[in-house]
Amino acid sequence: MNRNTRRARAIAIAQAKPDTKLVTLRYLMLAAGATAASIAALLSHFI
């Protein structure tokens, strides 16, 4: 791989935008996991 192809690949990676649906799904899953962990902690505290 010569310098030009490496440079073109680096530019393409830098310009690539993250998929908004994937980012939204990732944050929703993170929020769901945090909510489940909070509920489990509260239940274990009261039982």
DSSP file (Angstrom, degrees, kcal/mol; ACC not computed):
  #  RESIDUE AA STRUCTURE BP1 BP2  ACC     N-H-->O    O-->H-N    N-H-->O    O-->H-N    TCO  KAPPA ALPHA  PHI   PSI    X-CA   Y-CA   Z-CA
    1    1 A M              0   0    0      0, 0.0     2,-0.0     0, 0.0     0, 0.0   0.000 360.0 360.0 360.0 121.1    0.0    0.0    0.0
    2    2 A N     >  -     0   0    0      1,-0.1     4,-1.9     4,-0.0     5,-0.2  -0.220 360.0 -93.8 -87.3-177.8    1.6    3.2   -1.1
    3    3 A R  H  > S+     0   0    0      1,-0.2     4,-2.4     2,-0.2     5,-0.2   0.857 119.7  54.7 -66.9 -35.9    1.3    6.6    0.5
    4    4 A N  H  > S+     0   0    0      2,-0.2     4,-2.6     1,-0.2    -1,-0.2   0.908 109.0  46.7 -67.2 -41.1   -1.5    7.9   -1.7
    5    5 A T  H  > S+     0   0    0      2,-0.2     4,-2.4     1,-0.2    -1,-0.2   0.894 112.9  50.3 -68.6 -36.7   -3.8    4.9   -0.9
    6    6 A R  H  X S+     0   0    0     -4,-1.9     4,-2.3     2,-0.2    -2,-0.2   0.912 112.1  47.9 -64.0 -40.4   -3.1    5.3    2.8
    7    7 A R  H  X S+     0   0    0     -4,-2.4     4,-2.3     2,-0.2    -2,-0.2   0.909 111.6  49.6 -66.8 -41.4   -3.9    9.0    2.6
    8    8 A A  H  X S+     0   0    0     -4,-2.6     4,-2.3     1,-0.2    -1,-0.2   0.897 111.5  49.2 -63.9 -40.1   -7.1    8.3    0.7
    9    9 A R  H  X S+     0   0    0     -4,-2.4     4,-2.4     2,-0.2    -2,-0.2   0.915 110.6  50.1 -66.1 -41.8   -8.2    5.7    3.2
   10   10 A A  H  X S+     0   0    0     -4,-2.3     4,-2.3     1,-0.2    -2,-0.2   0.898 111.6  48.4 -63.4 -40.3   -7.4    8.1    6.1
   11   11 A I  H  X S+     0   0    0     -4,-2.3     4,-2.0     2,-0.2    -1,-0.2   0.912 111.2  50.5 -65.9 -41.1   -9.4   10.9    4.5
   12   12 A A  H  X S+     0   0    0     -4,-2.3     4,-0.9     1,-0.2    -2,-0.2   0.902 111.9  47.3 -64.0 -40.6  -12.4    8.5    3.8
   13   13 A I  H  < S+     0   0    0     -4,-2.4     3,-0.4     1,-0.2    -1,-0.2   0.906 111.9  50.4 -67.1 -40.2  -12.4    7.3    7.4
   14   14 A A  H  < S+     0   0    0     -4,-2.3    -1,-0.2     1,-0.2    -2,-0.2   0.838 113.2  45.7 -67.3 -32.0  -12.2   10.9    8.8
   15   15 A Q  H  < S+     0   0    0     -4,-2.0    -1,-0.2    -5,-0.2     2,-0.2   0.605  85.7 111.3 -87.2 -10.8  -15.1   12.0    6.6
   16   16 A A     <  -     0   0    0     -4,-0.9    -3,-0.0    -3,-0.4    -4,-0.0  -0.452  60.5-145.2 -67.7 129.2  -17.3    9.0    7.4
   17   17 A K        -     0   0    0     -2,-0.2     2,-0.1     1,-0.1    -2,-0.1  -0.758  20.6-110.4 -93.9 139.9  -20.3   10.0    9.5
   18   18 A P        -     0   0    0      0, 0.0     2,-0.3     0, 0.0    -1,-0.1  -0.426  39.0-101.4 -67.9 144.3  -21.6    7.6   12.1
   19   19 A D     >  -     0   0    0      1,-0.2     4,-2.3    -2,-0.1     5,-0.2  -0.512  26.6-148.2 -68.4 123.7  -25.0    6.1   11.3
   20   20 A T  H  > S+     0   0    0     -2,-0.3     4,-2.5     1,-0.2     5,-0.2   0.852  96.1  53.5 -67.0 -33.7  -27.5    8.1   13.4
   21   21 A K  H  > S+     0   0    0      2,-0.2     4,-2.6     1,-0.2    -1,-0.2   0.916 110.1  47.7 -65.5 -40.7  -29.8    5.0   13.8
   22   22 A L  H  > S+     0   0    0      2,-0.2     4,-2.3     1,-0.2    -2,-0.2   0.908 112.7  48.3 -66.5 -41.5  -26.9    3.0   15.1
   23   23 A V  H  X S+     0   0    0     -4,-2.3     4,-2.2     2,-0.2    -2,-0.2   0.916 112.6  48.8 -64.6 -42.9  -25.9    5.7   17.5
   24   24 A T  H  X S+     0   0    0     -4,-2.5     4,-2.4     1,-0.2    -2,-0.2   0.920 111.9  48.7 -62.7 -44.2  -29.5    6.2   18.7
   25   25 A L  H  X S+     0   0    0     -4,-2.6     4,-2.4     1,-0.2    -1,-0.2   0.888 109.6  53.1 -63.4 -38.2  -29.9    2.4   19.2
   26   26 A R  H  X S+     0   0    0     -4,-2.3     4,-2.1     1,-0.2    -1,-0.2   0.922 111.1  45.3 -63.2 -44.0  -26.7    2.3   21.2
   27   27 A Y  H  X S+     0   0    0     -4,-2.2     4,-2.5     2,-0.2    -2,-0.2   0.881 111.9  52.3 -68.7 -36.4  -27.8    5.1   23.6
   28   28 A L  H  X S+     0   0    0     -4,-2.4     4,-2.5     2,-0.2    -2,-0.2   0.915 110.6  47.5 -64.4 -41.5  -31.2    3.5   24.0
   29   29 A M  H  X S+     0   0    0     -4,-2.4     4,-2.3     2,-0.2    -2,-0.2   0.888 111.6  51.0 -66.0 -38.1  -29.6    0.1   24.9
   30   30 A L  H  X S+     0   0    0     -4,-2.1     4,-2.2     2,-0.2    -2,-0.2   0.916 111.5  47.5 -63.7 -42.5  -27.3    1.9   27.3
   31   31 A A  H  X S+     0   0    0     -4,-2.5     4,-2.4     2,-0.2    -2,-0.2   0.894 111.4  50.8 -66.0 -39.9  -30.2    3.7   29.0
   32   32 A A  H  X S+     0   0    0     -4,-2.5     4,-2.5     1,-0.2    -2,-0.2   0.904 111.1  48.6 -64.6 -40.5  -32.2    0.4   29.2
   33   33 A G  H  X S+     0   0    0     -4,-2.3     4,-2.2     2,-0.2    -2,-0.2   0.897 111.6  48.7 -66.1 -40.2  -29.2   -1.3   30.8
   34   34 A A  H  X S+     0   0    0     -4,-2.2     4,-2.2     2,-0.2    -2,-0.2   0.899 111.8  49.8 -66.6 -39.4  -28.7    1.5   33.3
   35   35 A T  H  X S+     0   0    0     -4,-2.4     4,-2.5     2,-0.2    -2,-0.2   0.927 111.3  48.4 -63.8 -45.1  -32.5    1.5   34.2
   36   36 A A  H  X S+     0   0    0     -4,-2.5     4,-2.4     1,-0.2    -2,-0.2   0.892 111.7  49.9 -63.1 -39.3  -32.5   -2.3   34.7
   37   37 A A  H  X S+     0   0    0     -4,-2.2     4,-2.2     2,-0.2    -1,-0.2   0.893 110.7  49.8 -67.0 -38.4  -29.4   -2.1   36.9
   38   38 A S  H  X S+     0   0    0     -4,-2.2     4,-2.4     2,-0.2    -2,-0.2   0.921 111.8  47.4 -65.7 -43.3  -30.9    0.7   39.0
   39   39 A I  H  X S+     0   0    0     -4,-2.5     4,-2.7     1,-0.2     5,-0.2   0.909 112.0  50.5 -64.5 -41.5  -34.2   -1.3   39.5
   40   40 A A  H  X S+     0   0    0     -4,-2.4     4,-2.3     1,-0.2    -1,-0.2   0.893 110.6  49.5 -63.7 -38.4  -32.2   -4.4   40.4
   41   41 A A  H  X S+     0   0    0     -4,-2.2     4,-1.4     2,-0.2    -2,-0.2   0.910 112.4  47.5 -66.8 -41.3  -30.2   -2.5   42.9
   42   42 A L  H  X S+     0   0    0     -4,-2.4     4,-1.8     2,-0.2    -2,-0.2   0.909 112.6  48.8 -66.1 -41.6  -33.3   -1.0   44.5
   43   43 A L  H  X S+     0   0    0     -4,-2.7     4,-1.5     1,-0.2    -2,-0.2   0.905 110.5  50.2 -65.2 -40.7  -35.0   -4.3   44.7
   44   44 A S  H  < S+     0   0    0     -4,-2.3    -1,-0.2     1,-0.2    -2,-0.2   0.804 109.1  53.6 -68.5 -26.5  -32.0   -6.0   46.3
   45   45 A H  H  < S+     0   0    0     -4,-1.4    -1,-0.2     1,-0.2    -2,-0.2   0.883 113.0  41.5 -73.0 -37.8  -31.9   -3.2   48.8
   46   46 A F  H  <        0   0    0     -4,-1.8    -2,-0.2     1,-0.2    -1,-0.2   0.643 360.0 360.0 -87.0 -14.4  -35.5   -3.6   49.9
   47   47 A I     <        0   0    0     -4,-1.5    -1,-0.2    -5,-0.2    -2,-0.1   0.458 360.0 360.0 -92.7 360.0  -35.6   -7.4   49.9
